[in-house]
Amino acid sequence: MSQFKALEIALNYRFKQDDLITEALTHKSYKKPYNNERLEFLGDAVLDLIVGEYLFNKFPKENEGLLSKIRASLVNEKGFTKLALDINLGDSIFISSAEENNDGRNKPSLLSNAFEAIMGAIYLESGLEVTAKIAINLIESSYEVIDLNSLSKDFKTTLQELTQADFGETPTYKMVRAFGPDHKKEFEISIELQNRVVASAIGRSKKEAQQRAAEIALRKLRGEP
């Protein structure tokens, strides 16, 4: 049985070259003579083309500007992380013990890069048509609606609208801490509502942390997992 069986089932695809998929799943921290950065580079370009063609056909009357915005909402770290989480990609990656202890299997940048790399590997093995079928199936199963309004949702605005309607007040965002070196600083933001903390999140900017915290708060208030 293939060591990548769970991932193959999630993708509905059988890997042909164990060496290639192993490389695609190997983070540079794993200290092997190879890592997934080259395949990530290729996969990024392949996915850009696949999603571009998909949107071109899906929205035949929309202009280039709107298509570009929708593609940008799908082809990015957040979008690829979402797809990676949906197929439990973190369970299959090879990372160092340090990354393991730092929750590397759930780190957005690492998951996004690994997703791009496996798409690059599938492209090399089986070509564009097969890769496109897999990628589009994942996208369509991960997003209920694919349009600019739903993909570019501003969680802060949505949370404010919800809390004003349900509680008659707006949430308060507070800086919990800033940490890390200057060139790689991260921020933790909490959200308070009715004098209690309802969510907190970390981001590479204050704005990103606020959006992530707002998304978590929305899910909690809506009773979503």
Disulfide bonds with the S-S distance in Angstrom:
none
